[in-house]
Amino acid sequence: EDDEDGLEPDEMTQLDYKLPEGIRVIVSEGATGPVQCARRVGEFDGSEAPEMLPEWAVKSVEQCCPTTDRGEPFPDAAKVGFHLLRAPNCEIKQMQQGKLNAPQILRGRKVLSYAVSKLSLEVPERSQVPGRDEAVDYLELLCNDKVVPPETNLMTIRKYFAKGSDEITLHYRWREGGPLPLQP
């Protein structure tokens, strides 16, 4: 019997992605309602009047969880179910959870962060690089025996790595050669 274990919003408090500043954001009440706000992402500075955004949009940001215009969480269609297992021949212990559910926009790095926190992983001393002490930097995620770049979201993993399968199995293992290079 599979246990369903969803990643909670407090485990996803920081978004792992950044929208390009040139993307235009248009906010309206319903498909035919008047436009309440039309700006580029880079033009938002935090001083916007609360009335500019509908209440559901404000709640989505405050709760770090997208909601419908009625304030309800999006249906499970916006989530991806997957199994997270250690890779074969890997010395990391196996997670006890069954099937996990997470928003389809969740990135691979967050999935690895979840594994690190649930397993209380620490970097083996033989692998440590000075200044790089986060265990997640030393792990890699695999799907169908292919390494998944950490910035890849679950929706993309499903489509391109799992070939659209409803049952996704992801594996984690220590990354050969130490941590990923730091991003500039």
C-alpha positions in Angstrom: 0.0 0.0 0.0 1.4 3.4 -1.0 1.4 6.2 1.4 0.7 9.6 -0.1 3.1 12.2 1.2 2.7 15.7 -0.2 5.5 18.2 0.1 4.1 20.8 2.4 4.1 24.6 1.6 6.5 25.3 4.4 9.0 23.0 2.7 8.7 25.1 -0.4 8.8 28.6 1.0 11.4 29.9 -1.5 10.6 29.6 -5.1 13.4 27.8 -7.0 12.9 29.8 -10.2 12.9 33.4 -11.3 10.7 34.8 -14.1 12.4 36.8 -16.8 11.9 40.5 -16.0 10.4 41.1 -19.5 7.4 38.8 -19.1 4.2 40.8 -19.1 1.7 40.1 -16.3 -1.9 40.9 -16.8 -4.3 40.5 -13.9 -8.1 40.6 -14.3 -11.1 39.2 -12.5 -12.2 36.4 -14.8 -11.7 36.1 -18.5 -13.9 39.0 -19.5 -13.4 41.3 -16.5 -11.5 44.6 -16.6 -7.7 44.6 -16.4 -6.6 45.5 -12.9 -2.9 45.4 -13.6 -0.7 45.1 -16.6 3.1 45.3 -16.0 6.3 43.5 -16.8 7.7 41.3 -14.0 10.6 43.7 -13.6 8.3 46.6 -13.0 6.9 45.2 -9.7 8.6 46.8 -6.7 6.5 45.7 -3.8 4.8 49.1 -3.3 1.7 48.1 -5.3 -1.6 48.9 -3.7 -3.4 45.7 -2.4 -6.5 46.6 -4.4 -4.5 46.2 -7.6 -4.5 42.4 -7.2 -7.5 40.2 -6.6 -7.7 38.6 -3.2 -7.1 35.1 -4.6 -3.8 36.2 -6.1 -2.6 37.8 -2.8 -3.6 34.6 -0.9 -1.7 32.5 -3.4 1.5 34.5 -2.8 1.0 34.6 1.0 0.4 30.9 1.2 3.1 30.0 -1.3 0.5 27.8 -2.9 -1.5 28.7 -6.1 -5.2 29.0 -5.5 -8.3 29.4 -7.7 -10.3 32.6 -7.8 -12.4 31.0 -5.0 -9.4 30.6 -2.8 -9.2 26.8 -3.1 -6.0 25.0 -4.0 -5.7 24.0 -7.6 -6.9 20.4 -8.2 -4.4 17.6 -8.2 -4.0 17.9 -12.0 -1.4 20.7 -11.1 0.5 18.1 -9.1 2.7 15.2 -10.0 2.9 11.9 -8.2 6.2 10.2 -8.1 8.3 7.7 -6.2 11.6 8.8 -4.8 14.1 5.9 -4.3 17.8 5.6 -3.8 19.7 4.5 -6.9 20.8 0.9 -7.1 24.3 0.3 -5.6 24.2 3.5 -3.6 25.2 3.7 0.0 22.6 6.2 1.0 19.7 4.8 3.0 16.3 4.3 1.4 13.4 6.7 2.2 10.4 5.2 3.9 7.7 7.2 2.1 5.6 5.7 -0.6 4.3 7.9 -3.4 5.0 11.6 -3.1 2.9 14.4 -4.6 4.2 17.9 -5.4 3.4 20.8 -7.6 4.4 20.2 -11.2 6.6 23.4 -11.1 8.7 22.0 -8.3 12.4 21.7 -9.4 14.6 18.7 -9.0 16.8 20.5 -6.5 13.8 20.9 -4.2 13.1 17.2 -4.5 16.7 16.5 -3.5 16.4 19.0 -0.6 13.4 17.0 0.6 15.4 13.8 0.5 18.3 15.4 2.4 15.9 16.7 5.1 14.0 13.4 5.5 17.1 11.3 5.6 19.2 13.8 7.6 22.0 13.4 5.1 25.5 14.7 5.6 28.3 14.9 3.1 30.8 12.1 3.5 34.1 13.6 4.6 36.0 12.1 1.8 33.9 14.0 -0.7 33.7 17.4 1.0 34.9 20.5 -0.8 35.8 23.6 1.3 33.0 26.1 1.3 30.4 23.6 0.0 28.7 22.0 2.9 25.1 21.5 1.7 24.4 17.8 1.1 22.0 18.7 -1.8 25.0 20.0 -3.8 26.5 16.5 -3.7 23.5 14.6 -4.9 22.0 14.0 -8.3 18.6 13.0 -9.4 17.9 10.4 -12.0 14.9 9.4 -14.1 15.1 6.3 -16.4 18.9 6.1 -15.6 19.4 9.7 -17.0 20.8 12.5 -14.8 18.2 15.2 -14.4 19.5 18.8 -14.2 18.6 20.2 -10.8 16.7 23.2 -12.3 14.3 20.9 -14.2 10.8 20.9 -12.9 8.6 17.8 -12.4 6.4 18.6 -15.4 9.4 18.6 -17.6 10.8 15.5 -16.0 7.5 13.7 -16.7 7.4 14.8 -20.3 11.0 14.4 -21.4 12.6 11.9 -19.0 9.7 9.7 -18.0 8.2 10.0 -21.6 4.8 11.1 -20.3 4.3 8.1 -18.0 1.8 8.6 -15.1 4.2 6.6 -12.8 7.4 8.5 -12.3 10.3 7.0 -10.4 13.1 9.2 -9.4 16.4 8.0 -7.9 18.9 9.9 -5.9 22.6 9.1 -5.4 25.9 10.8 -4.5 27.2 12.8 -7.4 30.5 11.5 -8.8 33.2 14.1 -8.8 31.9 16.2 -5.9 29.4 19.1 -5.9 28.1 20.9 -9.0 30.1 24.0 -9.9 28.8 27.2 -8.3 26.5 29.3 -10.6 27.9 32.8 -11.3 
